[in-house]
Amino acid sequence: MIDFSVIKKELEKFGLSKNQAEIYLLLVNRGELRIQEIVELSGIARSSVYESLHALFELGIAEEVIEDNFKKIRPYSIGIIKHGLDDQVSYLKKLQSDLADL
């Protein structure tokens, strides 16, 4: 059985808030969900769900999908986080190189 609490703590290490990690794992576990379903399943206040989803969209690990006049939220694979981290590492290495050139 998968221990989601361990995965949640690992996601928090990579910069996700507690709510963001919980919502992301809920989406990965359940697939596409409507916002009201996320609120009900997570127990997180609706306003906090919207705030967390906005951050997940910005991180590129979830997207909004419109189906049958309903908005659903779909997660991307966790490998997307690795890709984003690789991009950040490359950017930081470039900054470090630029700094050394000064």
C-alpha positions in Angstrom: 0.0 0.0 0.0 1.2 3.5 -0.8 2.0 5.8 2.1 0.7 9.1 0.8 1.9 11.0 3.9 5.5 10.2 3.0 4.9 11.3 -0.6 3.2 14.5 0.6 6.2 15.4 2.8 8.5 14.8 -0.1 6.4 17.1 -2.3 6.6 19.8 0.5 10.4 19.5 0.3 10.2 20.6 -3.3 8.3 23.7 -2.5 4.6 22.7 -2.5 2.5 23.9 0.4 0.7 21.3 2.6 -2.6 22.1 0.8 -1.0 22.0 -2.7 0.7 18.6 -2.0 -2.6 17.2 -0.6 -4.6 18.4 -3.6 -2.0 17.2 -6.1 -1.9 13.7 -4.5 -5.7 13.6 -4.4 -5.8 14.4 -8.1 -3.2 11.8 -8.9 -5.0 9.2 -6.9 -8.5 10.0 -8.2 -7.8 11.4 -11.6 -9.8 14.3 -12.9 -12.0 16.0 -10.3 -14.3 19.0 -10.2 -13.4 21.7 -7.7 -16.4 20.9 -5.5 -15.2 17.3 -5.3 -11.7 18.4 -4.3 -13.3 20.6 -1.5 -15.4 17.6 -0.3 -12.6 15.0 -0.5 -9.8 17.1 1.0 -11.7 19.0 3.6 -9.8 22.2 2.5 -11.8 25.4 2.3 -13.0 26.3 -1.2 -11.0 29.6 -1.3 -7.8 27.7 -0.3 -8.5 25.1 -2.9 -8.7 27.8 -5.6 -5.5 29.4 -4.3 -3.6 26.0 -4.3 -4.9 25.1 -7.7 -3.7 28.4 -9.1 -0.2 27.6 -7.8 -0.4 24.0 -9.2 -1.3 25.5 -12.6 1.7 27.9 -12.4 4.0 25.0 -11.5 2.7 23.2 -14.6 1.6 20.1 -12.7 -2.1 20.4 -13.1 -4.5 21.8 -15.7 -8.1 22.8 -16.0 -10.2 20.9 -18.5 -13.7 21.7 -19.6 -16.0 18.7 -20.2 -19.7 18.7 -20.6 -19.9 22.3 -19.3 -18.0 21.4 -16.2 -14.5 22.4 -15.2 -12.4 19.6 -14.0 -8.8 19.6 -12.8 -6.4 17.0 -14.2 -2.9 16.3 -12.7 0.2 15.9 -14.8 2.7 13.2 -13.9 5.2 13.8 -11.1 7.9 13.6 -13.7 6.9 17.1 -14.7 8.2 18.4 -11.4 11.6 16.8 -12.2 11.7 18.5 -15.5 10.9 21.9 -13.8 13.6 21.3 -11.3 16.1 20.5 -14.0 15.2 23.8 -15.7 15.7 25.6 -12.5 19.1 23.9 -11.9 20.2 24.9 -15.4 19.1 28.5 -14.8 21.0 28.7 -11.5 24.1 27.2 -13.0 24.0 29.9 -15.7 23.6 32.6 -13.1 26.5 31.2 -11.1 28.6 31.2 -14.3 27.6 34.8 -15.1 28.4 35.8 -11.5 31.9 34.2 -11.9 32.4 36.3 -15.0 31.8 39.5 -13.1 
